[in-house]
Amino acid sequence: MARWLQRLTLTCAIASAIALLLMVPPAQAGQDVLTARLQQWPAWSLPAPLARPGRRDLTYPDWCAGEWRVQSSDGSSYAVRFRPSSAGVVGDRAFNAAAVGRAVLGERLNGVANDPANPNRQIAYLRSPDGQPLQLESTVVGRRRERPDPTLLLVDELALQVLHGQGAPAVSRVETLSRFELLNADLIRVEQWQASYPTPALGLTAQAQRSERLELRLERSPPGSDPAS
């Protein structure tokens, strides 16, 4: 159920003790770290070569700004948008996550809310198959961003996910590496590689338990159109 929330973008500030428990090391030097990470997929493990993002949002190239219609290799279709900010172009995280979630979960997703104090934290409000309310708390705790070429962007994010419902919370970690390629002003190709890891309570290091690869096609929505329609 938590898989969809980390596809495009994936987000309570994590206490320092939890950050240490996750063993997210400082970013490595050079611009080929994520290329090497791709070559290792699907045999990923933690710790990953990512830095702690703090409360800094992920920024995108200027060519990502605007509204887009997404066609995914898993058959889903939805709208996403990226907007200028004082830090640069950023994703509209709550809008994008809700769009992806509704495409996958339908009416089982009630909504997504951003943490106003931390752009890297979101809460999704869900319903289980039997109608029980659930909350999925997702916080980005590791990130690396590389620009090997003006038309390319590579981003790797590690998120801590906590699913609240009946009983004890279920905790997991999800890593998503995305490669954005500008094909022309109105078309972006995105490849995503994802791995899920068990709760950090089971150990400081971990092997990927489940892996998935997706291809996305982002087509710019015409001015004045409703990309969500």
C-alpha positions as CSV (number, residue, x, y, z in Angstrom):
1,M,0.0,0.0,0.0
2,A,2.9,2.4,0.8
3,R,4.7,1.8,-2.5
4,W,2.9,4.5,-4.6
5,L,3.7,7.3,-2.2
6,Q,7.4,7.3,-3.1
7,R,7.2,7.3,-7.0
8,L,7.5,10.9,-8.0
9,T,8.4,12.2,-5.3
10,L,8.0,10.4,-2.6
11,T,8.6,13.1,2.5
12,C,7.8,14.6,11.1
13,A,11.3,15.6,11.1
14,I,13.2,12.5,12.3
15,A,14.9,12.7,15.7
16,S,18.7,12.5,15.6
17,A,18.6,9.1,17.3
18,I,16.5,7.6,14.4
19,A,18.8,9.3,11.9
20,L,21.8,7.5,13.4
21,L,19.8,4.3,13.6
22,L,19.3,4.5,9.8
23,M,23.0,4.9,9.2
24,V,22.6,7.3,6.3
25,P,26.3,8.3,5.6
26,P,27.4,11.7,4.2
27,A,27.3,12.2,0.4
28,Q,30.3,10.9,-1.5
29,A,32.4,13.1,-3.7
30,G,32.1,13.1,-7.5
31,Q,29.2,13.0,-9.9
32,D,29.0,9.3,-10.7
33,V,27.8,8.0,-7.4
34,L,24.2,7.5,-8.6
35,T,25.4,5.9,-11.8
36,A,27.2,3.3,-9.7
37,R,24.1,2.9,-7.6
38,L,22.1,2.1,-10.7
39,Q,24.6,-0.5,-11.8
40,Q,24.1,-2.3,-8.4
41,W,20.3,-2.5,-8.7
42,P,18.4,-4.7,-7.7
43,A,21.1,-5.8,-5.3
44,W,20.7,-2.7,-3.2
45,S,21.5,-2.5,0.5
46,L,21.7,0.0,3.3
47,P,23.4,2.2,4.3
48,A,23.1,4.1,1.0
49,P,25.4,7.0,-0.3
50,L,22.9,9.7,0.7
51,A,23.1,12.8,2.8
52,R,20.5,13.9,5.3
53,P,18.3,16.5,3.7
54,G,17.2,18.3,6.9
55,R,14.4,20.5,5.9
56,R,15.7,21.4,2.4
57,D,13.3,20.5,-0.3
58,L,14.3,18.7,-3.5
59,T,14.8,21.1,-6.4
60,Y,14.4,20.3,-10.1
61,P,15.8,21.9,-13.3
62,D,13.9,24.8,-14.7
63,W,12.6,22.6,-17.6
64,C,10.4,20.7,-15.1
65,A,8.4,23.8,-14.1
66,G,4.7,23.6,-15.1
67,E,1.9,21.0,-15.3
68,W,2.3,17.6,-16.8
69,R,0.3,14.5,-17.7
70,V,2.0,11.3,-16.7
71,Q,1.7,7.9,-18.4
72,S,3.2,5.1,-16.4
73,S,4.4,1.7,-17.5
74,D,2.2,0.2,-14.9
75,G,-0.9,1.5,-16.8
76,S,-1.8,4.4,-14.5
77,S,-2.2,8.0,-15.7
78,Y,-2.3,11.1,-13.5
79,A,-1.3,14.8,-13.4
80,V,1.7,16.3,-11.6
81,R,3.0,19.8,-11.3
82,F,6.2,21.6,-10.4
83,R,6.3,25.3,-9.3
84,P,9.0,28.0,-8.8
85,S,10.0,28.8,-5.2
86,S,12.7,30.9,-3.5
87,A,14.9,27.8,-3.5
88,G,14.2,26.8,-7.2
89,V,11.7,24.6,-8.9
90,V,10.1,22.2,-6.5
91,G,7.4,19.5,-6.8
92,D,3.9,20.1,-5.4
93,R,4.3,17.2,-3.1
94,A,0.8,16.8,-1.7
95,F,-0.9,17.3,-5.1
96,N,1.5,14.9,-6.8
97,A,1.3,12.2,-4.1
98,A,-2.5,12.5,-4.0
99,A,-2.7,12.2,-7.8
100,V,-0.5,9.1,-7.9
101,G,-2.3,7.6,-4.9
102,R,-5.8,8.0,-6.4
103,A,-4.6,6.5,-9.6
104,V,-3.4,3.4,-7.7
105,L,-5.8,3.2,-4.7
106,G,-8.9,5.0,-5.9
107,E,-11.3,5.9,-3.1
108,R,-9.2,4.2,-0.5
109,L,-7.1,7.4,-0.4
110,N,-8.9,10.2,1.4
111,G,-6.1,12.8,1.0
112,V,-2.5,13.8,1.5
113,A,-1.2,16.6,3.7
114,N,2.2,18.3,3.8
115,D,4.0,19.1,7.1
116,P,4.1,22.9,7.0
117,A,7.3,22.8,9.0
118,N,9.1,20.2,6.9
119,P,8.8,19.8,3.1
120,N,10.2,16.3,3.4
121,R,7.3,15.0,5.5
122,Q,3.8,14.0,4.4
123,I,0.9,12.2,5.8
124,A,-1.5,10.2,3.6
125,Y,-5.0,9.4,5.0
126,L,-6.2,6.0,3.8
127,R,-8.8,3.3,4.3
128,S,-8.0,-0.4,4.6
129,P,-10.0,-2.9,2.4
130,D,-12.3,-3.4,5.4
131,G,-12.8,0.3,5.9
132,Q,-10.5,1.0,8.8
133,P,-8.8,4.4,8.8
134,L,-5.0,4.4,8.3
135,Q,-2.4,7.1,8.3
136,L,0.9,6.7,6.3
137,E,3.6,9.0,7.6
138,S,6.5,9.3,5.1
139,T,9.7,11.3,5.8
140,V,12.7,11.6,3.4
141,V,15.8,10.9,5.6
142,G,18.4,10.6,2.8
143,R,18.9,12.3,-0.6
144,R,21.4,12.7,-3.3
145,R,21.0,14.8,-6.4
146,E,23.3,14.8,-9.5
147,R,23.2,16.7,-12.8
148,P,25.6,14.8,-15.2
149,D,24.2,16.8,-18.2
150,P,22.0,19.9,-18.7
151,T,19.2,17.6,-20.0
152,L,19.5,15.0,-17.1
153,L,18.7,14.9,-13.5
154,L,19.4,11.9,-11.2
155,V,17.8,11.9,-7.7
156,D,18.0,9.1,-5.0
157,E,15.8,9.5,-1.9
158,L,15.4,7.2,1.1
159,A,12.1,7.6,3.0
160,L,11.1,6.3,6.4
161,Q,7.5,5.2,6.3
162,V,5.3,4.5,9.3
163,L,1.8,3.1,8.8
164,H,-0.5,3.9,11.7
165,G,-3.7,1.9,12.2
166,Q,-5.0,-0.8,14.5
167,G,-2.2,-2.3,16.6
168,A,1.5,-1.4,16.5
169,P,2.7,0.9,13.7
170,A,4.4,-0.8,10.7
171,V,7.7,0.7,9.9
172,S,9.7,0.3,6.7
173,R,12.1,2.2,4.4
174,V,11.8,2.8,0.7
175,E,14.6,4.0,-1.6
176,T,13.7,5.5,-5.0
177,L,16.2,6.5,-7.6
178,S,14.8,8.6,-10.5
179,R,16.4,9.6,-13.8
180,F,14.8,12.6,-15.5
181,E,15.7,13.2,-19.2
182,L,14.5,16.2,-21.1
183,L,13.5,15.0,-24.7
184,N,12.0,18.3,-25.8
185,A,10.3,21.3,-24.1
186,D,7.1,19.4,-23.8
187,L,8.3,15.9,-23.1
188,I,10.3,14.3,-20.2
189,R,11.2,10.7,-19.8
190,V,11.6,9.4,-16.3
191,E,12.9,6.0,-15.2
192,Q,12.5,4.9,-11.6
193,W,14.2,2.2,-9.6
194,Q,12.8,1.4,-6.2
195,A,13.7,-1.0,-3.3
196,S,11.9,-1.6,0.0
197,Y,13.8,-2.4,3.2
198,P,12.6,-3.7,6.6
199,T,12.2,-1.6,9.7
200,P,15.5,-0.2,11.1
201,A,14.6,-2.0,14.4
202,L,15.8,-5.2,12.8
203,G,19.3,-3.9,12.2
204,L,21.5,-1.0,11.2
205,T,22.1,-2.5,7.8
206,A,19.6,-4.2,5.5
207,Q,19.2,-5.9,2.1
208,A,16.4,-4.9,-0.3
209,Q,13.3,-7.1,0.2
210,R,11.4,-6.0,-2.9
211,S,12.4,-4.2,-6.1
212,E,10.5,-2.5,-8.8
213,R,11.3,-0.5,-12.0
214,L,9.0,1.9,-13.7
215,E,9.0,4.1,-16.8
216,L,7.1,7.4,-16.9
217,R,6.3,9.7,-19.8
218,L,5.6,13.3,-18.8
219,E,3.8,15.4,-21.5
220,R,3.3,19.1,-20.8
221,S,-0.3,20.1,-20.4
222,P,-1.5,22.9,-22.7
223,P,-2.0,26.3,-21.1
224,G,-5.4,26.7,-19.7
225,S,-6.2,23.0,-19.7
226,D,-7.0,20.8,-16.6
227,P,-4.2,18.3,-16.4
228,A,-6.2,16.3,-13.8
229,S,-9.1,15.6,-16.2
